[in-house]
Amino acid sequence: MRALGGSIPAVQVIRFIRDANGARIAYATVGEGRLILCPAWWVSHVERDWEHPGFRRFFGRLAEGFRVVRYDRPGTGLSDRDVPPRTQADEVQLLATLADELGDRQFSLFAVSCAGPVALTYAAAHQERVRRLCFYGSYARGADIATPDLRDAITDLVSAHWGLGSVALTALFLPGASIQDSENFSRNQQDWANAPQAAQLLRLSCEMNVAADVLSRVQAEALVIHRRKDRAIPLEAGQKLAAELPRARLITLDGDIHLPWIDGDAIADAVHSFLAGDEVRAAASAPLSGCRLDEANREIVLDGQRRPTTRLEYAVILTLIQASGRVITRDEMLAEIWNTPFAGSNKVDAVVGSLRKKLGPFAASIETVTGHGYRFRGWKKAINDVH
């Protein structure tokens, strides 16, 4: 699997359809090629999600050679907000309606979190249309992710005080995130669904269920990806899902972040390779080999070994990665990271030098563009270190 290095689509197209109950549903399309349809998860906003650099990078990677479609559930995001309570059957019907609207004879599904039961139910009933299935941080039965007491406690909190409920959910989805990232995510949840809708959708997530006989009818090849310490959806739920699907493989990753687009390069690469029909390394540790940046913990992970970064080192490497191959000048870095106009300062060079030492054989990932600045080339290993 290669590291992210290609161009990321700059724009997406947003359109609308009506569901079976007449509610207006927003969906976003990016890229061209065979269809990857992403059933809606939790609460979303197809327009504002795309503004997050990590989100755009993740789904931009999936859109290399594919047409990726996401949508907002009724009651959330750009879709109609004032709608009746949802059921699992409603969610499956909405997926079917959009699939029919898009018109592709066959396509793949990428299901994140609570989208899993919806994708599974649809795939069992429409085997001729589903080419491949990929799940991240997902499950087949709500009983595997929360006891009735825990479900009631969380949904009651969301109903009584959406602000506190959103903070509690953020701690589950983004443990260890910076104060700013946590506040942004918490605020987004509140903006994208009101308290009654959020509570009802959360309860639905915990109550959805795909019976064993339905799972046995899912004949599409499947890949299940799960982070080992996921707090929102326990690893055991993902393991059960992989064990019960007739043609599934499981990849277990280190980490506790529930959202796939946070520190998500290896995940996006695995999903893309699998849906493209390429061979995915079966070993659970495969996506952890090489080098990556753990954004949640602000560490460089080199062949499984963690190397902490300083505040400046983290800011520099993150800025370079998010530039997606664009050259970043020293002056740009000084202005953005150091908040200083001192042109020509060697502060940037010193931090890059320190980063390269921590990157070891992957030091070539940061390229010096003489007379201009620096560029991230993707995770590149020195030729004499490749085995």
Secondary structure, DSSP 4 states (H G I P E B T S, - for coil): -PPS-SPPP---EEEEEE-TTS-EEEEEEES-SEEEEE---SS--TTTGGGSHHHHHHHHHHTTTEEEEEEPPTTSTTS-SS-PPP-HHHHHHHHHHHHHHH--SSEEEEEEGGGHHHHHHHHHH-TTTEEEEEEES--SBGGGT--HHHHHHHHHHHHH-HHHHHHHHHHHHSTT--HHHHHHHHHHHHHHS-HHHHHHHHHHHHH-B--HHHHTT--SEEEEEEETT-SSS-HHHHHHHHHHSTTEEEEEES-----TTTT-HHHHHHHHHHHTTPPPP-STTGGGSSEEEETTTTEEEETTEEEE--HHHHHHHHHHHHTTT--EEHHHHIIIII----TT-SHHHHHHHHHHHHHGGGGGGEEEETTTEEEE-SS---GGG--
